[in-house]
């Protein structure tokens, strides 16, 4: 298992890096079934962390950016039984999470499977 640092780290279409503080544009979001879903997948293989270990904040100015305030060690898991991405360890601290986007004629959207 790899550890997320202040250098960009990637799991699928997500980029993680340690930062100093959650920006003022971060708005707290609620977990789903005890997890924070960092990236939804149309095929059900979401990227998640356990909600008891962190709070998640969505950037009100950019829907492709969120922040994690991690209070205890947790892992970023990729929920798929096969061809899965390696888990990453988050230690206590603040992290920026950026999701890959793609352009369509209507504008930008989250990258889809």
Protein Blocks (a to p, Z undefined) as FASTA:
>chain_A
ZZddfbdcdehjbccdddfbdcfklccdddeehiacfbdcfklpacdddfklpccdddfk
bmkbccdddfbdcddddddfbhpacdddddeddddddddddddfkbccdddZZ
